[in-house]
Amino acid sequence: MNKSKKILYISSRGDKGAGGENYLLTLFNNIDRNRFTPIVVLPKDGSLRKPLEEQNIEVIVVEANYDWLKPDIAWYKVVEGIQDRVKILTTIIHEKKIAIVHTNSNLRFEGALAARLTGIPHLYLAHIAYQSDMPIFQRLPFSQPSFSQLMGELSDQTIAVSQSVANTLTSHIPLNKLGVIHNGLELDIFNRALKNKSSRLKQELGLSNDTLLITSVGRISPDKGFDFFLEAANLVLQNHQGKVHFIIAGDEENTDFSASLKQKTIDYSITNYFHFLGFRNDIPDILAESDIFVLSSRKEGHPYVMLEAMASECAVIASNCAGVEETIEEGISGFIVPIGDVISITDRLISIINSTDLQNDLAKSGRKRIEGFFTADKTAYNLMDIYNNLLSQPQKAPGSFGIELFLQNCKEIAYLGKKNIELNERLQRIEHFIDYFQYNPITNTLRYIKKLFT
């Protein structure tokens, strides 16, 4: 008899590439399927489905838009669908006999609401600290303590990917319900890339084999701090042109920000030395071929790509975001610089460029640090312990009057909001019509003729 417990994972993205989605794919490769069976809910049918299904994981799409919700109509559409999405999730929980709901994001709440209504445990995985300028929260501007309270009330257990992220939640979540499990890597992927290391990227870019590659990876958006990376590159290239080249590999999520970066490379006359690769499926190979890696982010939780760079034996320079100090030993397994400090990034880059011994020491120590503390099997083992603890707790009674009322109010608020938008649009059309009627050429001519005969 199969005693495996089914875990329903709620993802906030339908496409692979971001840290949260990498977390899921890595976790499922290392979780004990004899004990736990994953089922994944995606908000859209995107590129994440294929690698999940290749791992024999059931995928269910429950349509939801968690992108930027600046237009009022986009916000009201999200609010309008909350009740229906929760109902769908409760049906899935009943039909699939789900034992735990694991929400792999602190941007989504439907999984937590569905878990409460059905009386099963809910776990929140906090990949990053609360940010008021992120999707959803631009329309729900909580204070940090209020957000902490919300996370605590909606979850039986909250797991943060770093102590820094956990520290932002301690005001309202008891320590016995708040834990830290760092991200971990499957080293086989990076071992293969290092073993098969080639010069394909340099050949693609038309570079000589002795070129020093300084790389940064991530979706191109302001929070990743690529503007700091570019400014440091410009300073380095004032004295090292021809010797070093800079690379950004990542999807252009924010096209305006991406365009501004590319324009700066033109303004600084460094386009021949600064390369935008776009989204790539060969990140391990790129990192294996790179010499130095820079994490210049403004915000992180426990950056996967930094772990990947260390596993790939890059010398790493990282801005002091959440999780960085818990990973890098300053001056031993990498360098840590203040967020946005372009001069410090530049100085560290130059010191590594000028010393092959320093580069090698940082690279080897970084790799050992990952091997010792940040592997996927450790992450999966610790998380499975949390699952067992949740399953051992007394079962809760299903139902919540407050949640049912909240869901109905969401529906009605969305209806009123959409009606308000519709009335405003009608009023604008009437105003445009009146303006046109009063000031169009025919009316003006008639008004002129009337004036002549009066």
Number of C-alpha atoms within 10 A of each C-alpha: 3 6 9 14 19 19 21 28 21 25 24 23 24 19 17 18 18 15 17 20 19 16 18 18 15 19 22 19 15 15 19 14 13 10 13 19 20 24 20 20 25 21 18 19 17 13 13 21 21 15 12 20 12 9 11 13 16 15 19 18 14 16 14 18 17 17 13 15 19 12 8 12 15 16 21 20 18 19 20 22 17 21 21 16 18 21 16 14 24 21 14 17 22 11 9 13 13 21 23 23 25 25 26 23 19 18 19 18 19 22 28 25 25 27 28 23 20 19 17 22 24 25 25 26 20 24 26 24 23 20 16 16 12 16 18 19 16 14 15 12 14 15 12 16 15 14 23 20 16 16 22 21 13 20 26 21 25 27 23 25 24 27 19 21 23 26 13 18 26 16 16 17 21 13 13 9 14 20 19 20 19 25 28 24 24 18 18 10 14 22 15 14 20 18 10 11 16 15 16 14 15 19 11 8 13 9 18 12 12 10 14 19 23 25 25 24 26 24 20 25 19 17 13 19 19 26 22 22 25 23 19 20 25 22 17 20 21 10 10 14 13 13 14 19 24 25 23 22 21 21 20 18 14 12 12 12 16 19 11 12 18 16 13 16 19 13 10 14 12 20 16 13 20 22 17 17 14 15 18 13 10 10 18 22 22 25 28 25 25 26 24 25 29 26 30 29 24 18 19 23 23 27 25 19 21 23 23 24 31 30 31 30 27 32 28 29 27 23 25 21 22 23 20 24 18 12 22 24 16 15 14 15 24 26 23 22 19 15 19 18 14 21 16 18 28 20 14 18 23 16 12 19 20 11 10 10 11 16 21 16 17 26 25 19 22 27 21 16 19 22 16 9 15 21 20 21 17 17 23 21 15 13 18 15 11 17 20 13 11 19 15 9 10 9 11 12 11 12 15 15 8 8 15 13 10 14 21 14 15 18 20 14 15 20 15 13 19 19 12 12 14 13 12 12 12 12 12 12 12 12 12 12 12 12 11 12 13 13 13 11 11 11 13 13 12 11 13 11 11 10 9 8 6 5
